[in-house]
């Protein structure tokens, strides 16, 4: 079932989202060559505390994704980040999930 969700989400167009529900700013490093080319800055996106970032994209970016906290701790997340999915950072965990829709 998860595979179907990922395939379905990768067919969508729009944005890939980074969501940070922690009290600290984090950085997310994309390792996918296309993502690094699209994003510049060595593929690093800074995500503010209790905030997020949205990246216009019609393609999936392959992981792993490296989330770095201010204390130097790094969490590696495997998988593909596609339009319709978000990388969700919380205290103690990071996961890929379907984007929350508002409205």
N, C-alpha and C positions, 0 to 999 in steps of 0.2 A: 504494500500500500504506500509506503514512504517513497519507493522508487517511482510510482505513478505520480505522486505529488511533485517530486523533483522534475520529472520529465515535463509535466504539465506546466509547472512554473517557468521552466527554461524556454518554453515556447512563447511566453508572454513578452510584451515590450514595455518599456517604462523605466523603472529605477531599481537599483539594488540599495538596500537600506542598512545602515549601521545604527544600532540603538544601544545607548549606555544608560543603564538604570543604577549606576553606582554613584557614590559621592565624589569620585575622583575622575579627572580627565584620563583617558586611555589613548593609546595609539594602536592602529590596526595596520599591519603590514600585509599587503597582497603579494603573493609570490608568483602568480600567473603572469607570464610575459606580456600578454595583451593588456592586463590591468595596469602593470607598471608603465607601459607605453601610454595608456589612456590617462592615468592619474599623475604621472610625473612624480617628483619628490621621492624617488626610489620606491614608489608604490605604497607610501605611508600616508594614512589619513588620521588626523587627530580628531577625536570625538569627545566633545565636552561632557563634563559630569551632568547627569540627569538630562542628557540631550541626545542628539543624533546627527547623522549626516545621510544625505540622499545623493546617489551617484547616477546620473542619467546613463542608461545602458540598455541595449537590446540583446546583449549576449550574456552568457554565463561565465563567471570567472572561477577557475579551478583553484582549490586550496593547495596546500594548507594556508590558513590565515594565522598570523601571529599577533595576539593581543598582548600589549605590554602595559602593565600598571605602573604608577609612579614609584613604587618601591622596588622596581626592577623585575618583579615576577612576570613571567611570560606564559601564556596559555596558547597551545596550538590547537586549531580547529580544522579538521579534515572535511572535505566535501566540496560541493559547488555552490557558489552564491549567485543566484539567478534573479532576474526580475520577478517580483512577487514573493521573494524571500528576504529575510533580514538576518543579520548577524546580531544576536542579542547578548549583551554583556550585562551580567548581574554579579553581585557579590558572591564569589566562590565558583561561578560557572560561566561558560560561554557556549552558546548553541546556535545552530541555524534553524530557523523556523519560518512558517508562513507569515507574511507581513500582516500585522493587525490592520484592519480597515476601519476607518472612522466614518460614521454616517450611516 
